[in-house]
Amino acid sequence: MRSRRTTLAVPGSNPRFIEKAQGLPADEIFLDLEDAVAPSAKEGARSTVVAALTGGDWSGKTRVVRVNDLDTPWAYRDVIEVVEGAGAQVDAIMLPKVSDATHVQWLDRLLTQIERATGLPVGGIGIEAQIEDARGLTHIDAIAASSPRLETLVLGPGDLMASLNMKTLVVGEQPPGYTEGDAYHHILMRILIAARAHDLQAIDGPYFNVRDVDAFTRVARRSAALGFDGKWVLHPSQIDAGNAVFSPTQDDYDHAELILDAYDHALREGRGAARLGDEMIDEASRKMALVIAAKGRAAGLARTKRFDPAGN
């Protein structure tokens, strides 16, 4: 599982921004050929992205390119030129405005053809599917099952809010007048459940007020609490906050690792349950601990506590 606590959007037509992004602590960088690039600059941006991927230092980062959607005249050339030019340096292609499974299947088939033609490992490039309208949300289960290349489902809140006619102009915020609960809860849970049913990651979309880090943190905590793996960031000021929100605390990480050790020790002794301090643990405890431990390991956390069978 790739770490995607923070996914930084970078305009594919801006070499200065792309160079700066390589030194930022975001887990994933996606070079955008879609909304962040003006129509007149889209074709030229492809070569800029290829040059950046093949010539830059992307150590430790997941490298993704967002192409244009299938209703545009640019999508197929985006995929062909980027993958033919820099396929060995691309971890995944992000496809926006996915509204049914055939969109992902089209991209899968095109990637397979390019990989075979260029000698790249077939299936080596993953897919991220961005859900941005009511139709996509309705077809989310079929989309999640559409391709073995699929790695993540990504919420595109701006277009989705427009699709639903939500009465707000601030992407990521509650619509004015909605005072009972969370207007996004069903959307987030729908994406999350489909992702988990198919062993995919779920990524929350951006918060557009990039200067209000406190508000970004508040919104990020909502999706992190549900179980999302990460969130888009649009500005370097959001990265540290996003990484912190989507990482377990040191105490939680240590506790998860101790649960795994204690349960493994119990199984070796022929017991199906164990005690860790005052806490009883079983197979369900192990599954819950695996989630936290995996996120801690992906975040680079190191253990500070060790299991003692004698004294726990």
Sequence and secondary structure as in RCSB ss.txt:
>XXXX:A:sequence
MRSRRTTLAVPGSNPRFIEKAQGLPADEIFLDLEDAVAPSAKEGARSTVVAALTGGDWSGKTRVVRVNDLDTPWA
YRDVIEVVEGAGAQVDAIMLPKVSDATHVQWLDRLLTQIERATGLPVGGIGIEAQIEDARGLTHIDAIAASSPRL
ETLVLGPGDLMASLNMKTLVVGEQPPGYTEGDAYHHILMRILIAARAHDLQAIDGPYFNVRDVDAFTRVARRSAA
LGFDGKWVLHPSQIDAGNAVFSPTQDDYDHAELILDAYDHALREGRGAARLGDEMIDEASRKMALVIAAKGRAAG
LARTKRFDPAGN
>XXXX:A:secstr
    SEEEEEETT HHHHHHHTTS  SEEEEESSTTS GGGHHHHHHHHHHHHHHS  TT EEEEE   TTSSSH
HHHHHHHHHHHGGG SEEEE S  SHHHHHHHHHHHHHHHHHHT  TT SEEEEEE SHHHHHTHHHHHTS TTE
EEEEE HHHHHHHTT S SSTTS  TT  SS TTHHHHHHHHHHHHHTT EEEE   S TT HHHHHHHHHHHHH
HT  EEEESSGGGHHHHHHHTS  HHHHHHHHHHHHHHHHHHHTT S EEETTEEE HHHHHHHHHHHHHHHHTT
        TTT 
